[in-house]
Structure formats: structure tokens, C-alpha cells
Amino acid sequence: MTRISGRYLAKRIVASYLTLLVIMSLMFVLLRSMPGSFITSLISSGMTAEQVEAVRETWGLNEPLWKQYVQFMINYQTGEFGRSPTRNTQVWDLIVRRFPRTVVLFGATFLMGYVIGPLVGMYLGWYRGTTADKTVWSSSLIMYSMPAFWISWLFIWLLNFELGWLPSAYMFTQFPEFEWTAFTVIRDVLYHITLPIISLTFIGWVGSMLIMRPQMNNVTDEGYVFLAQAKGLSERTVMIKHAARNALIPVATAAIISLAFLIDGAVIVEQVFSWPGMGQLIVSAVLNRDFPVAQATFFMLAVLVVIARLLTDVAYTYLDPRIKFGEQE
């Protein structure tokens, strides 16, 4: 039986929609508050006033600001992101090409981090105070304080410059001496993605571990854990099925929220590894004042964050039977 009422879920969906409207409004104002405009790159010194006005009309900049705002809100709620003035292509086509590349890189890192981290945190929290617990805990804090880009450069220096084992840039081999087939494409992508995944996972798993360990420390003193032990259940069963399940609630929250920031985390890391994903797209759009692309990429990030927050509420009800959202209504 569900523990979340339909009325509560509907209210959360409406609140999420209103949140997106506010975010879109702020995004419209902030991007247009930047100095300069993207049409400066489309206007040359030899153009007449009529030609300049024609360019402005093409991109809708001759309209009053309030009309631009209304049209912007309508377009974004119908999935119409417009055309990129600097890339001469539809913004949606750019996102469709770039977004899967970011998901592949950071999705793989996310899965590894949230498998390794909670498992390590579970054992450290259960066997708290041991030498292994103190050693891993202390070293992980040092690792977690290191900037991701610095760790990335360190692995590039070691595994690429010094040992020559793995490529450090791009998604594919730039000038291949082999024929492209389905097998060679997959192999080449895996070859290029290995170093970024190693670099990101080196730090990524620590965050979920740091959440899981103290939670395991807390639940090991709960009455239901002692009851399970008194029933004669094995230590492994008590640790995993009784203690770890309840300790996973804040970890699940962090995992869902971190999914929303795949694009956000890609901005720096994709620049380091020259990975052609959303991170590079955001940077180039902002630097070139490409409003349509910048707005669309920020909007995608906002949608992911809002959806993640909604999913967190739903996930809570299945991880902890004590939580019942909206049933009193």
C-alpha cells in the first residue's frame, strides 16, 4: 500500500512547476543583464542601419523586453529553444548530441561512486573504532579536500604523460588508422573514457561514504538492531537488511540530488579532458554570449534539480516505512 497520497503528489508537482517558472524568470533577467549581446558577432562595421535592424528583428531583439519575456516563457514551456546564432543550428539538436555524452561520463562515475561509497561506509560504520575505520576515514578526508581538476591533472600526468597507458583528451581518436565499426567505436569510447572515470571516481565515492558511515554509527545503537541480533540473525543479515537499509535514507537523498548536478559538475572536468559534452557547451555559450544555448542548458539543469527534489520525496516513502507523505489529508 502506498504511503504517499495522490493529493500530496499533485501539490508537489504544481509546486515544482511554479519553481521552474521562477527559475526561468530569473534566468531571463540575469542573462540579459550581462554586458554586450550575441548579435555583436553578427554585425559588421559595413552594415547599414536597416541591415542591423533586420538582424535584431530576426532574433526578436527589436521587441519590447516584456514581449521577449512572454515569448521566452511560452517557447520554453513548449520545448522550443530557438536557434544558436554562433553555431547556426537548432539549440535542441545541440543538447540532444551533447547531453548523452555527459550522461555516459558522469553516469558511470555516479554508479561507481554510489556503489563503492555506501559499501565502504557501511563496513566502517559497523566496525567503528577499528584500525581500518580510522585509517580509511582519515585518508578519505584528505582525498575529499582535493579539487577534482587537480586530481584529474595528476592522473593525466601519471597515466598519460609518464606511463602512456590511456589517452587524456577527446571522446574518440582524432586521426584513426583503423576503420570505424560498431565494435571499434565502443572500444575507442571506452578507451578514452577510462581516465576521466578513474579521476572522478577517485574522489566521487568519498562523498557517499562520508554520509553512510556516521549513519551506520547511529543506527547500530537502535533497538531494532539489538532485537534482530537477539533473534539470532547472522551479523551480515543484521548489518545489511536492518541497519544499512535505514542508514541509506540520507545517502539516497544525496544520490538523487547529485544526479541533477551531472551538467553542473561537467563544466570544469570536461574542459580538462576536452570531453565534448554539456560542460563545454555551457562554457562556450557563456563566453560567446550565445543566449539561446546558455538559456537552454541552464534550463535543463534547473529541470533536473526540480525533478530530483520531487523524486527525493517519493524515494523517502519506500526507504523508510515511518514516513507517510500527505496521508493525513
N, C-alpha and C positions, 0 to 999 in steps of 0.2 A: 504493500500500500504506500502511495506517495506521501511524502512529508512536506511537500510544497504545494500550496493551493494555487488554483488557476488564476484567481483574482490577484494574488500577490505577484505571480509571474507576469501578468498583464501590466500591473503597475510598474514593475521593474523595467519592462520593455519600453513603456511610454517614457519613463524617466531616462532611460538610455538614449532614446530618440531625441528628447529635449536637450540632453547633454551634448549630443552631436551637433545640434543646431547652434548652441552657444559656441562650441569649439570652431565651427565653420565661420561664424561671425567674427570671432577674434582673429582667426587666420586671415580672413579677408582684409581686416583693418591693419594687422601687423605687416603683412607682405606689401601692402600699398603704402605703408609709412616709410619703407626703405627709400633711400635717395636714389634717383635715377629711374629709368624704365627700360624694359626689354626692347622697346621699339627703337631705341637709340642705335642698336646694331643694324636695324633695317633701313635707317635713314642716312643717306649720303649728303655731302655738302652741296652737290649739284642739283638736288631735288627742289622743285618748286613748292610753294605753299599748298597748292592744290594736291600735289602728289603726297606731301606729308599728311595732309588731312585725309586723303584716301587710305593711307596706311593705318592711321588712327581709327578710321571708320571700320576697316576690315577686322580689326581686333577689338572693336567695341569700346574704344577709349574716348570716343567723341561724345558718348552718352554721359549724362549726369551720374555722379557717384552712386546715388541711391538706386538708379536703374541698373547700373553694373552689379550692385549688391543683390538686387532682386533676381536678376538673370543668373547670377552666380549660384544662389541658393536653389533655384529651380533646376539648373543644369546638374548640380552635384547630387540632388536627390533623385535624379533620373539616370545617373551614370554617364552623363555627358561631360567629359573633362576637357574637351576642346583639342586644339592642335598646338604642338610645340613650335614656337617661332624660330628657335635656334637649331632644331633638328628636322624641321619640315616633315613631321609625321604626327599621327594621332597620339595623344598622350596615353590613351588606354592601351594602344599597341606597345608602347614603351614599357608600361607597367607589366603587361602580360609576358613580355620577353624577360624582363629583369627580375620580377618577383620570385619566380620559381628557382632562380639561381641562388638568391639569398636564402630561400627556404631550405634548399638542399644543403648548403653550407652550415647554417646556424641550426637547422632542424637536426642534423646529425650530431652536432655539438650538444644541443639541448638534450637529446635522448641519452647520450653517453654521460653527460653531467648529472642528469636526474636518475640514472641507474646506479652509477658508481657512488655518488654523494650520499644518498639516503642509506645505501647498504653499509658504507663505512661508518656513517653517523649512528646507525642502529647498533652496530657491534661496539663502537666506542662508548656509546651511552649506556649500553647494557653492562659492559665490563669497565665501568668508570673507575678511575683512580689507578688503573694498571699502568705499567711502563709503556705499553703500546699506545694506550689512550693519551698519556701525557706527551709522548714523542710526536704522534701524528697530529695532535691538536696544536702543539706549538709550531711545528713546521708548516702546517696548513695556514696558520695566521700570517706567517711570513710570506707564503705564496700568494695569499689573497690580497696582500697590500701592494703587490707589484702591478704596475699598469699593464693592461693587455697588449698594447702596442709594443712595449719594451720586451715583454716575453716573446712576442712574435718575431721581433728583430733578433733576439737571442737564438731562437730556433732556426731562423733563416741563416744566421751566421754559422751555426753548428752543422745543420743537416744539408745545407745547400752550398755555402761557400767553402767550408772546411772538408766535409765528407762527400759532397756531391751526390747524395742519395736521392734527394727529392727536389723538384722544381719549386721556385718560390714566388712565381707570378703567373697570372692568367689562368683561364679555365681550360684551355686547350693548347697544344703545341702550336706555336705560331707558324713555323715553316716545316711541316711534317715531311718525312721521307718515306711514309707508308700511305697506303690507300685507306680512305675513310670508309669504314663499315660500321654496322651497329655494334659489333664487338670492340673494334678499336676506339670508337667514340666513348663507350662506357669505361674501357680500360684507361684511356687518356684522362678522362674526367676524374676517375678515382686516383690516378697518379698525381694529378695537380691538386686535388682537394685534401690529400693526406696531411700535408704540412700545416695548412690552416687549421684543420681539425685537431691535430696534436697540440698546436699552440693554444687554441681556445679552450680545449678540454683540460689542459694543464692547470688552469685556474678555475674553469667553469664548475667543476664538481665540488669545489670547496664551499661555495655558497650554500648549496643544499645540505651539505654535511654539517655546516655550522648551525643550520636551523634544526636538523634532525637530532643531533647529539644532545643538546640540552632538553629537548622534548622527551627523549628517551630517559634521561635522568629524572625527569618529573614523573613520568607515568610508572616507572619501576616501583615507586612507593605507594601507588594507588591500591585500594582494597581489592579491585577485581583481579589484579595481578597476583596478589597473595592468595586469593580464592582459587585461581587457576592452578597455582603451584600446590595448594592443599589438596586439590582433586587428583594429584598425581600425574598431571600432564608433563610431557617432556619439556626440558628447558628451551629447546628450539621452538616448540609449539607455542609456549607462553610468550617467548620473545617476539615471534613473528606475527602470530594470529591475534594476540591480545594486546601486547604493549606497542608494537610497531604500528598497528593499524590506527590507533588513537594518536600516536605521535606524528603520523603522516599528514594530519589536517593542515598545520601551517606550511608544511612542505608543499602540499598540493596547491595552496594559495599562491605561494611564491612561484611555483611552476607555471600556473595558468597566467599569472601576471607577466612572467618573463617571456612567455610566448608572444605577447603583444609587442615586446621590445626587440623582436628579431631585426626589424628595419633599423631601429634606433642604434643598436649595437653594431650594425654593419657599417656605419658611417666611417669610422676610423679603421677598422680591421680590413675592410675591402680596399681601402686606399693603400694599406701596407702591402697586401698580396695582389693588388691590381685585379681583384675579382670583379667581373662585370655584373654587379648586382644592383640592388636598390640604393645601397650606400653611396656608390659612385654617382648614381643618377641624382641623388639629393644634393650632393656637393656641387656637381657641375651646374645644376639648375639654379641654386642659390647664387653661385659666383657669376653666372651669366644673366641673372635677374629674369630667368625664364618662369614667369608667374604661373602659367598653366601647369607645367611639370611640378614645380615646387608645391603648389596648392594640392595637386592630386596625391603626391607622395606623402605629404603631411596628413592629408585626409585619410589615407589608407592606414597610417599609423594610429590616428585617432579612433578609427573604426575598430581596429584590433584591440586597443586598450579598453574601449567600452564593452566590446563583446567578451573580453577576458574577465572583466569585472562581473558581468552578468553570469558567466559560467561558474565563477567562483561561488556565488550564492547557491547555485544548483548543486555543485560538487560537494559543498558542505553537508547537505542533507543526506548524501549517500555515504559519506565518510564517518559521520557522527550521528547515530540514531537519536541522540538527545536534542539535536537541532531540528526545529519544526518551524518553517517559514510560512507565516500567514494563515496557519490552520485555525487560529482563534477568530478569524474573520468568517 
